[in-house]
Amino acid sequence: MATPGRASTTRCSRRPGAAHLPTTVTGLPRKLIEVRNKTATDPLPVIRLHDLRHVHATLLLLARVPVHVVAARLGHADPAITLRVYAHVIRSAETAAADIFAQSLHFEQG
């Protein structure tokens, strides 16, 4: 059990005082997908827990959640980190916004 005021080296526990190793938690998505794929006719691609973090951030940014909010959810100390890592997502959203604007101008002229 962690000492008050000190960081724990474990990520989660089954019950108070019984810790999981971090590799147990990070390996869980792979194991679940492998078990599902044994009987499924439409297999899922194997992904890592870290991949879900990127999916989470990408979906939030595409939904136009402010960068500083996404950065806080990811635990980034500075939104500039989020901007650097996800610049491609933000650029694609900006391109889509420009296309929508251009289409609306064309629609109003026609």
Secondary structure as UniProt FT lines:
FT   TURN            4..5
FT   STRAND          13..15
FT   TURN            16..17
FT   STRAND          18..19
FT   HELIX           22..39
FT   HELIX           49..62
FT   TURN            63..64
FT   HELIX           67..74
FT   HELIX           79..85
FT   HELIX           87..109
//
